[in-house]
């Protein structure tokens, strides 16, 4: 009997951070499927992880004025099933300090967005792996 094949799926994203006085706000997006998380997406042919993350940030949020932190990344791993097929997903996130809170969201993929402080963001994020990413990022920022 054949075991079901688990396909690998990989995406890349950016966690947008807005520095304010002595605190940080994080940009969360609500995907059309309803869950809250960070901007992310799949690579186009020939794109590096960083190029993919930057393109997805601009497409989904309209944000293009930021400082990317390339030397650190955070990864989440989870499995999901779509149309009867199982996937092992890895999403690698980079950090970006944005220079403006202005967002022009991509209506086709994003139904809502919000800038939130850590406490609000951790409660709003839908899935545990994304909550863990935010905890890791907050710890990194507190160093």
C-alpha positions as a printed NumPy array, in Angstrom:
array([[  0.   ,   0.   ,   0.   ],
       [  1.351,   3.454,  -0.889],
       [  1.756,   6.018,   1.837],
       [  0.319,   9.431,   0.929],
       [  3.037,  11.681,  -0.413],
       [  3.631,  14.894,   1.53 ],
       [  4.602,  17.709,  -0.796],
       [  6.938,  20.484,   0.306],
       [  5.743,  24.076,   0.065],
       [  7.893,  27.124,   0.726],
       [  7.017,  30.802,   1.081],
       [  8.857,  33.944,   2.092],
       [  7.64 ,  37.046,   3.854],
       [  8.465,  40.157,   5.784],
       [  7.416,  41.227,   9.243],
       [  6.925,  44.987,   8.89 ],
       [  7.9  ,  46.91 ,  12.014],
       [  7.164,  50.556,  12.764],
       [  9.368,  52.161,  15.428],
       [  7.494,  54.581,  17.663],
       [  9.127,  56.424,  20.548],
       [ 10.021,  53.51 ,  22.872],
       [  7.91 ,  50.782,  21.287],
       [  7.236,  48.855,  18.102],
       [  4.104,  48.224,  16.082],
       [  3.765,  45.23 ,  13.779],
       [  1.754,  45.129,  10.563],
       [ -0.679,  42.223,  10.475],
       [ -2.745,  41.343,   7.461],
       [ -5.978,  39.41 ,   7.305],
       [ -5.811,  37.041,   4.368],
       [ -8.934,  36.488,   2.261],
       [ -9.293,  33.077,   3.95 ],
       [ -9.864,  34.991,   7.217],
       [ -6.725,  34.297,   9.222],
       [ -4.365,  36.983,  10.537],
       [ -0.621,  36.843,   9.942],
       [  2.186,  38.533,   8.039],
       [  2.676,  39.338,   4.336],
       [  4.154,  36.352,   2.491],
       [  4.08 ,  34.47 ,  -0.761],
       [  5.712,  32.03 ,  -3.156],
       [  8.831,  32.744,  -5.19 ],
       [  8.626,  33.49 ,  -8.863],
       [ 11.099,  31.699, -11.116],
       [ 14.645,  32.903, -10.422],
       [ 13.798,  34.916,  -7.308],
       [ 15.849,  34.637,  -4.138],
       [ 14.097,  34.342,  -0.759],
       [ 14.809,  38.023,  -0.003],
       [ 13.597,  39.167,  -3.439],
       [ 10.395,  37.16 ,  -2.974],
       [  9.76 ,  38.581,   0.497],
       [ 10.312,  42.165,  -0.689],
       [  8.072,  41.733,  -3.754],
       [  5.291,  40.192,  -1.669],
       [  5.481,  43.02 ,   0.881],
       [  5.118,  45.632,  -1.845],
       [  2.353,  43.761,  -3.703],
       [  0.268,  43.014,  -0.615],
       [  0.757,  46.256,   1.337],
       [  2.087,  48.885,  -1.055],
       [  5.043,  49.421,   1.309],
       [  8.281,  50.184,  -0.521],
       [ 10.077,  52.554,   1.89 ],
       [ 11.772,  50.358,   4.483],
       [ 15.079,  49.116,   5.8  ],
       [ 15.448,  45.356,   5.449],
       [ 17.274,  43.358,   8.124],
       [ 18.796,  40.583,   5.997],
       [ 21.157,  39.126,   8.573],
       [ 18.396,  37.516,  10.619],
       [ 15.408,  35.454,   9.586],
       [ 12.687,  33.5  ,  11.351],
       [ 11.059,  30.332,  10.032],
       [  7.757,  28.653,  10.8  ],
       [  6.907,  25.097,   9.841],
       [  3.487,  23.501,   9.697],
       [  1.457,  21.021,   7.721],
       [ -1.84 ,  21.526,   5.942],
       [ -4.136,  19.664,   3.594],
       [ -5.633,  21.091,   0.418],
       [ -7.832,  19.122,  -1.975],
       [ -6.89 ,  15.873,  -0.264],
       [ -3.124,  16.473,  -0.549],
       [ -0.836,  16.991,   2.446],
       [  1.81 ,  19.707,   2.457],
       [  4.771,  20.407,   4.731],
       [  5.078,  24.194,   4.658],
       [  8.046,  26.353,   5.6  ],
       [  7.701,  30.128,   5.695],
       [ 10.868,  32.183,   6.153],
       [ 10.374,  35.752,   7.363],
       [ 12.75 ,  38.682,   7.282],
       [ 12.369,  41.881,   9.306],
       [ 11.856,  45.321,   7.809],
       [ 11.697,  48.646,   9.615],
       [  9.2  ,  50.747,   7.68 ],
       [  9.352,  54.514,   7.411],
       [  5.591,  55.127,   7.223],
       [  2.431,  53.491,   8.567],
       [  0.67 ,  54.041,   5.217],
       [ -0.672,  50.797,   3.74 ],
       [ -2.394,  50.258,   0.405],
       [ -3.509,  46.65 ,   0.665],
       [ -4.018,  44.269,  -2.244],
       [ -7.776,  43.687,  -2.197],
       [ -7.551,  40.383,  -4.125],
       [ -5.503,  38.733,  -1.371],
       [ -5.918,  40.884,   1.733],
       [ -9.271,  41.704,   3.322],
       [ -7.964,  43.82 ,   6.201],
       [ -4.825,  45.009,   7.987],
       [ -3.812,  46.652,  11.23 ],
       [ -0.765,  48.028,  12.966],
       [ -0.64 ,  46.559,  16.46 ],
       [  1.616,  46.593,  19.478],
       [  3.031,  43.265,  20.615],
       [  0.234,  42.389,  23.053],
       [ -2.535,  43.149,  20.576],
       [ -0.709,  41.425,  17.71 ],
       [ -0.046,  38.204,  19.633],
       [ -3.766,  37.97 ,  20.439],
       [ -4.877,  38.759,  16.888],
       [ -2.581,  36.322,  15.034],
       [ -4.575,  33.216,  14.18 ],
       [ -2.08 ,  30.346,  14.104],
       [  0.354,  29.188,  16.812],
       [  3.453,  29.021,  14.542],
       [  2.947,  32.687,  13.584],
       [  2.455,  33.628,  17.246],
       [  5.78 ,  31.908,  18.003],
       [  7.466,  33.884,  15.212],
       [  6.215,  37.146,  16.742],
       [  7.444,  36.043,  20.183],
       [ 10.885,  35.312,  18.686],
       [ 10.936,  38.641,  16.851],
       [  9.923,  40.533,  19.993],
       [ 12.701,  38.797,  21.923],
       [ 15.181,  39.693,  19.16 ],
       [ 14.066,  43.35 ,  19.265],
       [ 14.399,  43.448,  23.067],
       [ 18.091,  42.509,  23.018]])
